[in-house]
Amino acid sequence: MIDPATIERIIEAANIVDVVSEFVTLKRRGVNHLGHCPFHNEKTPSFTVSQAKGIFKCFGCGKGGNAVNFIMELEQLSYPDALRWLAKKYHIEIAEKEESPEEKLLKDERESMMIVSSFAQKYFSRQLLEENEGRTVGLSYLRERGIRDDIIRKFELGYCPEGKDHFTREAQKQGYRMEFLEKTGLTIKRDDWVRDRFAGRVMFPIHNVAGRVIAFGGRIMTNDKNTAKYLNSPESDIYHKSKVLYGIFQAKRDIAKYDKCYLVEGYTDVLSFHQSGIENVVASSGTSLTVEQIRLIRRFTSNITIVYDGDDAGIKASLRGIDMVLEEGINVKVLPLPRGEDPDSFARSMSASELAAYIRGNETDFIKFKTQLLLEGIGNDPVLKARLINEIVRSISVIPDTITRTVYIKECSRILDVGEEILYAEIRRIKQRTSEEDVKREMQQVRLKTPATATLGKPVSSNPFELEEREILRILLKYFHVVIFQVEGDLPGELIPVTVGMMVLQELDGDGLRSSDPLVNQMIDIFEENLDDRSFDPVKYFINHTDPAISAFATDLLAEKYVESKRWRKSGAFIEDEGEILDTLVPRLIQEYKLKNLKAMLKDLEQKIHELTQRNEFEPIFDLQNQYINLKKVEKFLSEKLGNRIIN
């Protein structure tokens, strides 16, 4: 367990911009920072980080919170483990009591798999660098490939010894459970038969963005044609190969620094580029490039250069990747390599300066690459040329940005000697067909997902007072201790200050108003408990709350889009600063909330009276009618105070 004092130190030390920048490229926009959201797909940045408030908020997917919440969400960690992550980053020592057997049993399964993977990496590295077999077989192979010792250490390369289960036996000896050795794929178990998955292979640990080992790739050291040259960890709770890029942890800073990412295919391609001084490089690890991998790169840059093998398979892979990258709103270039070369061999064949010069002189935009490639062999055949034009235009059509699309149309027109109006017409035709297909899919999904009771165009909400309650909580968060007026006390000349918190809570409590949302009630209860505590800082307390739901909710309320409510602007309540008119704004907000509750009560009474009338049960109706009349009087009073505004 982490003691409260240490938790406070960690939260105080955690700079939200610094933490988020580990994973997302941020650009300053006024007092805030802006970037692409790491939690969902977006082409226009809507992910905002406020250093002053210590929060992040995505206005696209709605996720928000403080630095701890960010690490929890991104790395799928528990609250204590996210605190440990931050403590390690800021060199804060955590003194924890020893875990009880019960606590160990409850330890997060995902974290247990991470721990097993970390042990495996250290074991494999020790075998490679210190043990005779590893040095003779594994280290010799790496050095023959020209891989330096500093690169071996940087990427934590290793070796799994030959034999049936050397690694598994050592892991169990050290107390690691077979359950997690199996789940990570490090060990294969069939009934009472056990063996190491990667026996006799050089090991390439695969790190996530935060630098934790989540999987391995292993290269066999024999020439057995019946055995796969490379073997990867199987899919698991911590490793999804379609969402991971080899080398992303080691490359992320340089990708952001140079605003460019080189994309290669294999592990050794990455290592060779690093040795040549080019560190903003990642690999798709031999798998076909996926949308998730492209989006991972887009966290750090909007510029990708594809560097695949110079053979037919590499060229086809480049062509497949181009449209996927373009569709995600990323600028794409291609670096063609000489026939027979791959990024690994090519990088090793020249000095670092020669490689950098080759890249500068040969990387080309996708239109030139695709045109030169597809023009080969078509001669003067008009049909083949038409197909080429369609192929190029199809790629241009997926570019989401209009200006970028226009620039490429001009370039395509110049290279292929085709009028721009013809290209625009073809793009319109392609986009119209695509749009029609998207609409059909969307309508089908709506029909499948929409409940029969839902009203078309109106989302079903379980809380009819959500807007008013959010405004009340936002005002309490920002102005809880602010005095809005004074009232006379019992003593002559005595004036008692009334704060926003005092007025709001007294009005809600006096009318017995409670929300249907437990989260709202929980926050109101906390405000009531701290009403007399002048040291209570609502923003700090709720943003850093241990309950992620409360922290995220508070962040949502404080985020930029809620600073000026449309409702208040419409009513003319907003002038230069809402803080200057709290004496008007707060009572008005409470009155609107009461009036909306009152209207709901009246509607409920009308329904009950109607049902009783239908059943000819007239006796209870008189009491209900009296209640209805009294409530209508209150409704009239509140409506007049609000200027006869209509509250829906």
QUINOR-V257594 format. One record per residue. N is the residue number from 1. RES is the residue in one letter. PHI is phi in whole degrees, 0 to 359 (* if undefined). PSI is psi as a letter, one per 20 degrees, with the letter a starting at -180 (NA if undefined). OMEGA is omega in radians with two decimals (* if undefined). Layout:
n=<N & N>
res=<RES & RES>
phi=<PHI & PHI>
psi=<PSI & PSI>
omega=<OMEGA & OMEGA>
This chain:
n=<1 & 2 & 3 & 4 & 5 & 6 & 7 & 8 & 9 & 10 & 11 & 12 & 13 & 14 & 15 & 16 & 17 & 18 & 19 & 20 & 21 & 22 & 23 & 24 & 25 & 26 & 27 & 28 & 29 & 30 & 31 & 32 & 33 & 34 & 35 & 36 & 37 & 38 & 39 & 40 & 41 & 42 & 43 & 44 & 45 & 46 & 47 & 48 & 49 & 50 & 51 & 52 & 53 & 54 & 55 & 56 & 57 & 58 & 59 & 60 & 61 & 62 & 63 & 64 & 65 & 66 & 67 & 68 & 69 & 70 & 71 & 72 & 73 & 74 & 75 & 76 & 77 & 78 & 79 & 80 & 81 & 82 & 83 & 84 & 85 & 86 & 87 & 88 & 89 & 90 & 91 & 92 & 93 & 94 & 95 & 96 & 97 & 98 & 99 & 100 & 101 & 102 & 103 & 104 & 105 & 106 & 107 & 108 & 109 & 110 & 111 & 112 & 113 & 114 & 115 & 116 & 117 & 118 & 119 & 120 & 121 & 122 & 123 & 124 & 125 & 126 & 127 & 128 & 129 & 130 & 131 & 132 & 133 & 134 & 135 & 136 & 137 & 138 & 139 & 140 & 141 & 142 & 143 & 144 & 145 & 146 & 147 & 148 & 149 & 150 & 151 & 152 & 153 & 154 & 155 & 156 & 157 & 158 & 159 & 160 & 161 & 162 & 163 & 164 & 165 & 166 & 167 & 168 & 169 & 170 & 171 & 172 & 173 & 174 & 175 & 176 & 177 & 178 & 179 & 180 & 181 & 182 & 183 & 184 & 185 & 186 & 187 & 188 & 189 & 190 & 191 & 192 & 193 & 194 & 195 & 196 & 197 & 198 & 199 & 200 & 201 & 202 & 203 & 204 & 205 & 206 & 207 & 208 & 209 & 210 & 211 & 212 & 213 & 214 & 215 & 216 & 217 & 218 & 219 & 220 & 221 & 222 & 223 & 224 & 225 & 226 & 227 & 228 & 229 & 230 & 231 & 232 & 233 & 234 & 235 & 236 & 237 & 238 & 239 & 240 & 241 & 242 & 243 & 244 & 245 & 246 & 247 & 248 & 249 & 250 & 251 & 252 & 253 & 254 & 255 & 256 & 257 & 258 & 259 & 260 & 261 & 262 & 263 & 264 & 265 & 266 & 267 & 268 & 269 & 270 & 271 & 272 & 273 & 274 & 275 & 276 & 277 & 278 & 279 & 280 & 281 & 282 & 283 & 284 & 285 & 286 & 287 & 288 & 289 & 290 & 291 & 292 & 293 & 294 & 295 & 296 & 297 & 298 & 299 & 300 & 301 & 302 & 303 & 304 & 305 & 306 & 307 & 308 & 309 & 310 & 311 & 312 & 313 & 314 & 315 & 316 & 317 & 318 & 319 & 320 & 321 & 322 & 323 & 324 & 325 & 326 & 327 & 328 & 329 & 330 & 331 & 332 & 333 & 334 & 335 & 336 & 337 & 338 & 339 & 340 & 341 & 342 & 343 & 344 & 345 & 346 & 347 & 348 & 349 & 350 & 351 & 352 & 353 & 354 & 355 & 356 & 357 & 358 & 359 & 360 & 361 & 362 & 363 & 364 & 365 & 366 & 367 & 368 & 369 & 370 & 371 & 372 & 373 & 374 & 375 & 376 & 377 & 378 & 379 & 380 & 381 & 382 & 383 & 384 & 385 & 386 & 387 & 388 & 389 & 390 & 391 & 392 & 393 & 394 & 395 & 396 & 397 & 398 & 399 & 400 & 401 & 402 & 403 & 404 & 405 & 406 & 407 & 408 & 409 & 410 & 411 & 412 & 413 & 414 & 415 & 416 & 417 & 418 & 419 & 420 & 421 & 422 & 423 & 424 & 425 & 426 & 427 & 428 & 429 & 430 & 431 & 432 & 433 & 434 & 435 & 436 & 437 & 438 & 439 & 440 & 441 & 442 & 443 & 444 & 445 & 446 & 447 & 448 & 449 & 450 & 451 & 452 & 453 & 454 & 455 & 456 & 457 & 458 & 459 & 460 & 461 & 462 & 463 & 464 & 465 & 466 & 467 & 468 & 469 & 470 & 471 & 472 & 473 & 474 & 475 & 476 & 477 & 478 & 479 & 480 & 481 & 482 & 483 & 484 & 485 & 486 & 487 & 488 & 489 & 490 & 491 & 492 & 493 & 494 & 495 & 496 & 497 & 498 & 499 & 500 & 501 & 502 & 503 & 504 & 505 & 506 & 507 & 508 & 509 & 510 & 511 & 512 & 513 & 514 & 515 & 516 & 517 & 518 & 519 & 520 & 521 & 522 & 523 & 524 & 525 & 526 & 527 & 528 & 529 & 530 & 531 & 532 & 533 & 534 & 535 & 536 & 537 & 538 & 539 & 540 & 541 & 542 & 543 & 544 & 545 & 546 & 547 & 548 & 549 & 550 & 551 & 552 & 553 & 554 & 555 & 556 & 557 & 558 & 559 & 560 & 561 & 562 & 563 & 564 & 565 & 566 & 567 & 568 & 569 & 570 & 571 & 572 & 573 & 574 & 575 & 576 & 577 & 578 & 579 & 580 & 581 & 582 & 583 & 584 & 585 & 586 & 587 & 588 & 589 & 590 & 591 & 592 & 593 & 594 & 595 & 596 & 597 & 598 & 599 & 600 & 601 & 602 & 603 & 604 & 605 & 606 & 607 & 608 & 609 & 610 & 611 & 612 & 613 & 614 & 615 & 616 & 617 & 618 & 619 & 620 & 621 & 622 & 623 & 624 & 625 & 626 & 627 & 628 & 629 & 630 & 631 & 632 & 633 & 634 & 635 & 636 & 637 & 638 & 639 & 640 & 641 & 642 & 643 & 644 & 645 & 646 & 647 & 648>
res=<M & I & D & P & A & T & I & E & R & I & I & E & A & A & N & I & V & D & V & V & S & E & F & V & T & L & K & R & R & G & V & N & H & L & G & H & C & P & F & H & N & E & K & T & P & S & F & T & V & S & Q & A & K & G & I & F & K & C & F & G & C & G & K & G & G & N & A & V & N & F & I & M & E & L & E & Q & L & S & Y & P & D & A & L & R & W & L & A & K & K & Y & H & I & E & I & A & E & K & E & E & S & P & E & E & K & L & L & K & D & E & R & E & S & M & M & I & V & S & S & F & A & Q & K & Y & F & S & R & Q & L & L & E & E & N & E & G & R & T & V & G & L & S & Y & L & R & E & R & G & I & R & D & D & I & I & R & K & F & E & L & G & Y & C & P & E & G & K & D & H & F & T & R & E & A & Q & K & Q & G & Y & R & M & E & F & L & E & K & T & G & L & T & I & K & R & D & D & W & V & R & D & R & F & A & G & R & V & M & F & P & I & H & N & V & A & G & R & V & I & A & F & G & G & R & I & M & T & N & D & K & N & T & A & K & Y & L & N & S & P & E & S & D & I & Y & H & K & S & K & V & L & Y & G & I & F & Q & A & K & R & D & I & A & K & Y & D & K & C & Y & L & V & E & G & Y & T & D & V & L & S & F & H & Q & S & G & I & E & N & V & V & A & S & S & G & T & S & L & T & V & E & Q & I & R & L & I & R & R & F & T & S & N & I & T & I & V & Y & D & G & D & D & A & G & I & K & A & S & L & R & G & I & D & M & V & L & E & E & G & I & N & V & K & V & L & P & L & P & R & G & E & D & P & D & S & F & A & R & S & M & S & A & S & E & L & A & A & Y & I & R & G & N & E & T & D & F & I & K & F & K & T & Q & L & L & L & E & G & I & G & N & D & P & V & L & K & A & R & L & I & N & E & I & V & R & S & I & S & V & I & P & D & T & I & T & R & T & V & Y & I & K & E & C & S & R & I & L & D & V & G & E & E & I & L & Y & A & E & I & R & R & I & K & Q & R & T & S & E & E & D & V & K & R & E & M & Q & Q & V & R & L & K & T & P & A & T & A & T & L & G & K & P & V & S & S & N & P & F & E & L & E & E & R & E & I & L & R & I & L & L & K & Y & F & H & V & V & I & F & Q & V & E & G & D & L & P & G & E & L & I & P & V & T & V & G & M & M & V & L & Q & E & L & D & G & D & G & L & R & S & S & D & P & L & V & N & Q & M & I & D & I & F & E & E & N & L & D & D & R & S & F & D & P & V & K & Y & F & I & N & H & T & D & P & A & I & S & A & F & A & T & D & L & L & A & E & K & Y & V & E & S & K & R & W & R & K & S & G & A & F & I & E & D & E & G & E & I & L & D & T & L & V & P & R & L & I & Q & E & Y & K & L & K & N & L & K & A & M & L & K & D & L & E & Q & K & I & H & E & L & T & Q & R & N & E & F & E & P & I & F & D & L & Q & N & Q & Y & I & N & L & K & K & V & E & K & F & L & S & E & K & L & G & N & R & I & I & N>
phi=<* & 262 & 288 & 303 & 298 & 291 & 302 & 296 & 298 & 296 & 296 & 295 & 283 & 287 & 278 & 301 & 294 & 298 & 292 & 295 & 295 & 296 & 236 & 228 & 283 & 252 & 235 & 293 & 228 & 67 & 275 & 252 & 237 & 233 & 198 & 280 & 294 & 278 & 258 & 206 & 279 & 212 & 266 & 253 & 301 & 227 & 267 & 247 & 238 & 253 & 290 & 296 & 271 & 73 & 227 & 240 & 206 & 256 & 274 & 268 & 260 & 93 & 290 & 195 & 153 & 261 & 298 & 295 & 299 & 299 & 293 & 302 & 290 & 288 & 262 & 55 & 253 & 285 & 301 & 298 & 289 & 294 & 296 & 296 & 300 & 292 & 299 & 295 & 297 & 258 & 55 & 258 & 282 & 248 & 262 & 246 & 286 & 295 & 291 & 282 & 305 & 294 & 294 & 295 & 294 & 275 & 301 & 306 & 297 & 296 & 296 & 297 & 293 & 297 & 295 & 299 & 295 & 294 & 299 & 299 & 299 & 295 & 297 & 296 & 296 & 295 & 297 & 291 & 266 & 240 & 266 & 300 & 299 & 297 & 291 & 289 & 266 & 288 & 295 & 298 & 299 & 296 & 289 & 297 & 282 & 82 & 276 & 285 & 296 & 293 & 287 & 302 & 289 & 299 & 262 & 56 & 293 & 206 & 212 & 259 & 298 & 296 & 129 & 287 & 207 & 302 & 295 & 299 & 296 & 293 & 297 & 292 & 298 & 276 & 98 & 275 & 281 & 301 & 306 & 274 & 295 & 288 & 294 & 279 & 83 & 289 & 236 & 251 & 233 & 229 & 54 & 256 & 254 & 226 & 207 & 284 & 296 & 254 & 305 & 76 & 238 & 284 & 253 & 244 & 296 & 254 & 258 & 276 & 299 & 278 & 97 & 271 & 284 & 240 & 192 & 219 & 243 & 231 & 254 & 290 & 256 & 252 & 257 & 293 & 287 & 272 & 243 & 299 & 298 & 245 & 228 & 253 & 300 & 287 & 301 & 210 & 295 & 251 & 225 & 235 & 300 & 288 & 250 & 240 & 237 & 290 & 91 & 297 & 295 & 286 & 258 & 300 & 294 & 288 & 299 & 292 & 297 & 265 & 53 & 200 & 230 & 269 & 248 & 242 & 261 & 240 & 301 & 291 & 300 & 297 & 299 & 293 & 295 & 300 & 297 & 271 & 89 & 258 & 254 & 273 & 224 & 224 & 234 & 277 & 59 & 81 & 268 & 297 & 301 & 243 & 298 & 297 & 293 & 297 & 294 & 296 & 296 & 295 & 299 & 248 & 200 & 250 & 228 & 235 & 244 & 275 & 234 & 251 & 302 & 274 & 256 & 300 & 295 & 295 & 295 & 297 & 296 & 298 & 297 & 298 & 287 & 303 & 296 & 296 & 292 & 300 & 296 & 272 & 77 & 252 & 285 & 234 & 235 & 232 & 250 & 287 & 257 & 302 & 306 & 88 & 262 & 236 & 305 & 296 & 295 & 292 & 295 & 284 & 275 & 214 & 284 & 299 & 292 & 293 & 295 & 299 & 293 & 297 & 298 & 300 & 274 & 237 & 291 & 224 & 288 & 295 & 294 & 298 & 299 & 292 & 295 & 300 & 291 & 279 & 289 & 299 & 90 & 272 & 58 & 256 & 291 & 295 & 294 & 294 & 294 & 298 & 297 & 299 & 299 & 299 & 296 & 294 & 297 & 299 & 294 & 296 & 295 & 276 & 292 & 285 & 278 & 297 & 296 & 299 & 298 & 297 & 299 & 291 & 296 & 299 & 295 & 296 & 299 & 292 & 291 & 264 & 57 & 234 & 300 & 299 & 297 & 292 & 295 & 299 & 298 & 293 & 295 & 300 & 296 & 297 & 293 & 295 & 297 & 296 & 298 & 298 & 294 & 296 & 298 & 300 & 295 & 297 & 296 & 295 & 294 & 299 & 297 & 284 & 264 & 285 & 294 & 298 & 274 & 287 & 263 & 302 & 85 & 239 & 292 & 282 & 244 & 275 & 236 & 289 & 251 & 302 & 299 & 295 & 292 & 296 & 295 & 298 & 295 & 297 & 296 & 297 & 299 & 275 & 230 & 309 & 264 & 285 & 280 & 252 & 195 & 235 & 237 & 289 & 267 & 286 & 274 & 301 & 76 & 283 & 241 & 254 & 288 & 245 & 270 & 303 & 299 & 299 & 293 & 298 & 292 & 296 & 294 & 294 & 291 & 298 & 261 & 62 & 277 & 231 & 273 & 278 & 262 & 301 & 294 & 297 & 298 & 297 & 291 & 299 & 300 & 294 & 300 & 297 & 297 & 249 & 299 & 265 & 264 & 292 & 276 & 291 & 253 & 302 & 299 & 298 & 296 & 283 & 297 & 261 & 295 & 290 & 275 & 303 & 294 & 292 & 301 & 294 & 295 & 297 & 299 & 301 & 292 & 271 & 297 & 307 & 290 & 258 & 296 & 236 & 293 & 300 & 298 & 288 & 296 & 298 & 277 & 83 & 286 & 279 & 246 & 286 & 211 & 298 & 297 & 278 & 235 & 298 & 296 & 264 & 292 & 295 & 301 & 296 & 298 & 296 & 297 & 297 & 297 & 296 & 297 & 293 & 297 & 297 & 297 & 293 & 294 & 297 & 297 & 294 & 296 & 301 & 295 & 295 & 298 & 298 & 295 & 294 & 297 & 298 & 265 & 59 & 258 & 273 & 299 & 290 & 296 & 299 & 297 & 294 & 294 & 298 & 300 & 297 & 297 & 297 & 293 & 296 & 296 & 295 & 300 & 296 & 300 & 293 & 297 & 294 & 295 & 269 & 78 & 57 & 287 & 271 & 253 & 276>
psi=<q & p & q & h & g & h & g & g & g & g & h & h & h & o & o & h & g & g & g & h & i & h & h & p & o & q & p & p & n & c & i & r & q & q & r & p & p & i & i & r & p & q & h & p & p & j & o & p & p & o & h & g & i & k & r & q & p & p & j & g & i & i & q & r & a & a & h & g & h & g & h & g & g & g & j & l & q & r & g & h & h & h & g & h & g & h & g & g & g & j & l & p & p & o & o & q & q & p & p & r & h & g & h & h & h & i & p & p & h & g & h & h & h & g & g & g & h & g & g & g & g & h & g & h & g & h & h & g & h & h & q & g & g & g & h & g & f & g & h & g & g & h & h & h & i & j & p & r & h & h & h & g & h & g & j & l & q & a & p & o & q & q & r & g & k & g & g & g & g & g & g & h & h & j & j & p & q & h & g & h & h & g & h & i & j & h & q & p & p & o & d & j & p & p & q & p & h & k & p & k & q & p & p & n & q & p & q & a & h & i & j & q & p & i & a & q & p & p & p & q & j & r & k & o & i & i & p & p & g & q & p & q & q & r & q & a & h & i & o & o & h & i & j & q & p & p & j & h & g & h & i & h & g & h & g & h & g & i & l & q & p & p & o & a & g & r & g & h & g & g & g & h & g & g & h & j & j & o & i & m & p & r & q & j & k & i & q & q & p & r & h & h & h & g & h & g & h & i & h & h & q & k & p & p & o & p & n & r & q & k & a & g & g & h & g & h & h & g & g & g & h & g & h & g & g & g & h & j & k & q & p & p & r & p & n & p & q & q & p & i & q & r & h & g & h & g & h & i & i & r & r & g & h & h & g & h & h & g & g & h & i & i & p & q & r & h & g & g & g & h & g & h & g & h & h & p & i & h & c & j & o & h & g & h & h & g & h & g & g & h & g & g & h & h & g & h & h & i & p & h & p & g & g & g & g & g & g & h & g & g & g & g & g & g & g & i & l & p & q & h & h & g & g & g & g & g & g & g & g & g & h & g & g & g & g & g & h & g & g & g & g & g & h & g & g & g & h & h & h & p & q & h & i & q & p & p & i & o & q & p & p & i & o & i & k & g & g & g & h & g & g & g & h & g & g & g & g & h & k & g & j & p & p & h & r & q & q & p & a & h & q & p & j & p & p & p & q & p & r & g & g & g & g & g & h & g & g & g & h & h & j & k & p & q & q & i & o & h & g & g & h & g & g & g & h & g & g & g & h & j & h & j & o & i & i & p & o & g & g & g & g & h & h & j & q & h & o & h & g & g & g & h & g & g & g & g & h & i & r & h & i & j & h & o & p & h & g & h & g & h & i & j & h & p & c & h & p & h & h & i & k & h & h & g & g & g & h & g & g & g & g & g & g & g & h & h & g & g & h & h & g & g & h & g & g & g & g & g & g & g & g & h & g & h & j & k & n & h & g & i & h & g & g & h & h & g & g & g & g & g & h & h & g & h & g & g & g & h & g & h & h & j & k & k & q & p & o & NA>
omega=<3.11 & -3.07 & -3.06 & -3.12 & 3.13 & 3.09 & -3.14 & 3.11 & -3.13 & -3.11 & 3.12 & -3.08 & -3.02 & 3.06 & -3.01 & 3.13 & 3.13 & -3.11 & -3.09 & -3.12 & 3.05 & -2.99 & -3.05 & 3.04 & -3.10 & 3.04 & -3.10 & 3.03 & -3.08 & -3.13 & -3.10 & 3.05 & -3.05 & 3.10 & 3.08 & -3.09 & 3.11 & -3.04 & 3.10 & -3.11 & 3.06 & 3.13 & 3.07 & -3.08 & 3.07 & -3.10 & -3.03 & 3.09 & 3.11 & 3.13 & -3.11 & -3.12 & -3.13 & -3.07 & 2.94 & 3.13 & 3.03 & 3.14 & 3.06 & -3.09 & 3.06 & -3.10 & 3.13 & 3.13 & 3.12 & -3.09 & 3.14 & 3.13 & -3.13 & -3.14 & 3.10 & -3.06 & -3.04 & -3.07 & -3.14 & -3.13 & 3.01 & -3.14 & 3.12 & -3.12 & 3.06 & 3.07 & 3.11 & 3.12 & -3.14 & 3.11 & 3.11 & -3.13 & -3.07 & 3.04 & 3.08 & -3.10 & 3.12 & 3.06 & -3.09 & 3.06 & -3.12 & -3.11 & 3.06 & 3.09 & 3.14 & 3.13 & 3.11 & 3.13 & -3.11 & -3.08 & -3.07 & -3.10 & -3.14 & 3.12 & 3.10 & 3.10 & 3.08 & -3.11 & 3.10 & -3.14 & 3.11 & 3.09 & -3.12 & 3.14 & -3.14 & 3.12 & -3.12 & 3.12 & 3.12 & 3.11 & -3.11 & -2.97 & -3.00 & -3.07 & -3.02 & -3.12 & -3.12 & -3.13 & -3.09 & -3.05 & -3.03 & -3.09 & 3.10 & 3.12 & -3.11 & 3.14 & 3.04 & 3.09 & 3.11 & -3.12 & -3.07 & -3.13 & -3.13 & 3.10 & 3.08 & -3.14 & -3.11 & -3.11 & 3.04 & -3.14 & -3.08 & -3.14 & 3.07 & -3.02 & 3.07 & -3.14 & -3.00 & -3.00 & -3.14 & -3.11 & -3.08 & 3.14 & 3.13 & 3.13 & 3.12 & 3.10 & -3.14 & 3.04 & 3.14 & -2.99 & 3.12 & -3.14 & -3.08 & 3.02 & 3.08 & -3.06 & 3.07 & 3.13 & 3.14 & -3.13 & 3.06 & -3.08 & 3.08 & -3.06 & 3.14 & 3.14 & -3.07 & 3.01 & 3.07 & 3.14 & -2.97 & -3.08 & 3.08 & -3.11 & 2.94 & -2.97 & 3.08 & 3.11 & 3.10 & -3.09 & 2.98 & -3.07 & -3.12 & 3.09 & 3.12 & -3.13 & -3.11 & -3.11 & -3.13 & 2.89 & -3.11 & 3.12 & -3.13 & -3.10 & 3.12 & 3.13 & -3.14 & -3.08 & 3.12 & -3.14 & -3.13 & 3.14 & 3.11 & 3.13 & 3.14 & 3.01 & 3.07 & 3.07 & 3.14 & 3.12 & -3.12 & -3.08 & 3.04 & -2.95 & -3.14 & -3.10 & -3.01 & 3.05 & 3.13 & 3.10 & -3.08 & -3.14 & -3.12 & -3.02 & -2.89 & -3.11 & -3.14 & 3.07 & 3.12 & -3.09 & -3.09 & 3.13 & 3.12 & 3.07 & 3.02 & -3.09 & 3.13 & -3.04 & -2.93 & -3.12 & -3.06 & 3.03 & 3.14 & -3.10 & -3.10 & 3.09 & 3.11 & 3.13 & 3.14 & 3.07 & 3.09 & -2.98 & 3.11 & -3.04 & 3.10 & -3.14 & 3.06 & 3.03 & 3.06 & 3.11 & 3.06 & -3.12 & -3.12 & 3.11 & -3.13 & 3.11 & 3.11 & 3.14 & 3.07 & 3.10 & -3.06 & 3.03 & -3.00 & -3.12 & 3.05 & -3.11 & -3.14 & 2.97 & -3.12 & -3.14 & -3.13 & -3.10 & -3.12 & 3.09 & -3.09 & -3.12 & 3.13 & 3.13 & 3.11 & 3.12 & 3.10 & -3.13 & 3.12 & -3.06 & -3.04 & -3.08 & 3.13 & -3.14 & 3.13 & -3.09 & 3.12 & 3.07 & -3.11 & 3.07 & -3.06 & 3.00 & 3.14 & 3.05 & 3.13 & 3.10 & 3.08 & 3.13 & 3.09 & -3.14 & 2.95 & -3.08 & 3.14 & -3.09 & -3.10 & 3.14 & -3.13 & -3.06 & -3.09 & 3.13 & -3.14 & -3.13 & 3.12 & 3.13 & 3.13 & 3.13 & 3.12 & -3.13 & -3.14 & -3.06 & -3.00 & 3.12 & -3.01 & 3.13 & -2.96 & -3.11 & 3.14 & -3.13 & -3.07 & -3.12 & -3.14 & -3.11 & -3.04 & 3.12 & -3.11 & 3.01 & -3.11 & 3.11 & 3.14 & -3.11 & -3.09 & 3.14 & 3.14 & 3.11 & 3.10 & 3.10 & 3.12 & -3.14 & 3.11 & -3.14 & 3.13 & -3.11 & 3.12 & 3.09 & -3.14 & -3.05 & -3.10 & 3.14 & -3.05 & -3.08 & -3.05 & -3.10 & 3.13 & 3.13 & 3.13 & 3.13 & -3.13 & 3.09 & 3.11 & -3.14 & 3.13 & 3.12 & -3.12 & -3.07 & -3.04 & 3.12 & 3.12 & -3.12 & -3.12 & -3.10 & 3.10 & 3.14 & 3.10 & -3.14 & 3.14 & 3.12 & 3.09 & 3.14 & 3.14 & -3.09 & 3.11 & 3.12 & 3.12 & -3.13 & 3.12 & 3.12 & 3.12 & 3.14 & 3.12 & 3.13 & -3.12 & -3.14 & 3.11 & 3.13 & 3.12 & 3.13 & -3.11 & -3.00 & -3.00 & 3.09 & -3.09 & -3.08 & -3.09 & 3.08 & -3.08 & 3.08 & -3.13 & 3.10 & 3.14 & -3.14 & 3.13 & -3.12 & -3.09 & -3.10 & -3.04 & -3.08 & -3.13 & -3.11 & 3.07 & 3.12 & 3.13 & -3.14 & 3.14 & 3.12 & 3.11 & 3.13 & -3.02 & -2.96 & -2.99 & -3.06 & -3.10 & 3.11 & -3.12 & 3.00 & 3.14 & 3.08 & 3.14 & 3.10 & -3.13 & -3.12 & 3.13 & 3.10 & -3.12 & 3.08 & -3.11 & 3.14 & 3.09 & 3.14 & 3.07 & -3.13 & -3.13 & -3.08 & -3.07 & -3.07 & 3.11 & -3.14 & -3.14 & -3.10 & -3.10 & 3.14 & 3.10 & -3.10 & 3.08 & -3.10 & 3.00 & 3.14 & -3.12 & -3.12 & 3.10 & -3.14 & 3.14 & 3.14 & 3.10 & 3.12 & 3.13 & 3.09 & -3.13 & -3.14 & -3.06 & -3.06 & -3.08 & -3.11 & -3.09 & 3.14 & -3.12 & 3.12 & -3.04 & -3.10 & -3.13 & -3.08 & -3.04 & 3.12 & -3.10 & -3.12 & -3.11 & 3.09 & -3.10 & -3.13 & 3.13 & 3.13 & -3.13 & 3.14 & 3.12 & 3.10 & -3.14 & -3.12 & -3.07 & -3.08 & -2.94 & -3.03 & -3.14 & -3.08 & 3.10 & -3.10 & 3.09 & -3.10 & -3.12 & 3.12 & 3.14 & -3.08 & 3.11 & -3.09 & -3.09 & 2.94 & -3.10 & -3.04 & -3.12 & 3.13 & -3.13 & -3.06 & -3.12 & -3.13 & 3.07 & -3.02 & -3.06 & 3.10 & -3.13 & 3.13 & 3.13 & 3.14 & 3.11 & 3.14 & 3.13 & -3.10 & 3.14 & 3.06 & -3.13 & 3.13 & 3.10 & 3.11 & 3.11 & 3.13 & 3.13 & 3.10 & 3.10 & -3.14 & -3.13 & 3.13 & 3.13 & -3.13 & 3.13 & 3.11 & 3.13 & -3.11 & -3.13 & 3.09 & -2.97 & -3.06 & -3.14 & -3.05 & -3.07 & 3.12 & -3.13 & 3.13 & 3.09 & 3.09 & -3.10 & -3.13 & -3.14 & 3.13 & 3.11 & 3.09 & 3.12 & 3.12 & -3.14 & -3.14 & -3.12 & 3.14 & 3.13 & 3.12 & 3.13 & 3.12 & 3.13 & 3.08 & 3.12 & 3.11 & -3.11 & *>
